[in-house]
């Protein structure tokens, strides 16, 4: 493989990962009765390293974070700037990168089936919640309560785990050699 081919192979995966993280933050929907809208960023932070080369997908997520920190309107609701890292959102933003790395590591441990992929999605979402809530607690950005910081997000986590698993199954059936795709 030539250097140009390697660059293209890496570049498209980094670019598509950054692009999908941006798009997934712009798309939000509400479940009736819940006080918080659902974005798909956490789902894509897990799905991308499971589907693509995990290092390149994680690189795309870090690129998205850096460009957002520099002020480009790449975060949820078209926001950007380094101040988002010093707020309730900061731990979740950094957590996207951490769960992407962890999902990539998990990918190497098993042969995929819907149950195992669901477990990865569920465990990564709980890890993200722990990281995000720890950030809020350490920074004293708000008072954390079960009713305000956990309960409203659980239905969205379930929805994202189901959608993410279905997308992964569809993707892996489309690209049968899933572990080597993008490597």
SULBELNOR-V438536 format. One record per backbone hydrogen bond with DSSP energy under -0.5 kcal/mol. CO is the residue of the C=O (numbers start at 1). NH is the residue of the N-H. Records with the same first field share a line. If there is no record, write none. Layout:
BEGIN
CO=NH  NH
END
This chain:
BEGIN
2=6
3=7
4=8
5=9
6=10
7=11
8=12
9=13
10=14
11=15
12=16
13=17
14=18
15=19
16=20
17=21
18=22
19=23
20=24
21=25
22=25  26
23=26  27
24=40
25=77
26=28
27=40
29=38
30=32
31=34
37=39
38=29
40=44
41=45
42=46
43=47
44=48
46=50
47=51
48=52
53=57
54=58
55=59
56=60
57=61
58=62
59=63
60=64
61=65
62=66
63=67
64=68
65=69
66=70
67=72
68=71  81
69=82
72=74
75=78  79
76=79
79=75
81=84
82=85
83=86
84=87
87=90
89=93
90=94
91=95
92=96
93=97
94=98
95=99
96=100
97=101
98=102
99=103
100=104
101=105
102=106
103=107
104=108
105=108
106=109  110
107=110
110=112
113=117
114=118
115=119
116=120
117=121
118=122
119=123
120=124
121=125
122=126
123=127
124=128
125=129
126=130
127=131
128=132
129=133
130=134
131=135
132=136
133=137
134=138
135=139
136=140  141
137=140
142=144
143=145
145=149
146=150  151
150=153  154
151=154  155
153=157
154=158
155=159
156=160
157=161
158=162
159=163
160=164
161=165
162=166
163=167
164=168
165=169
166=170
167=171
168=172
169=173
170=174
171=175
174=176
176=178
177=180  181
180=183
END
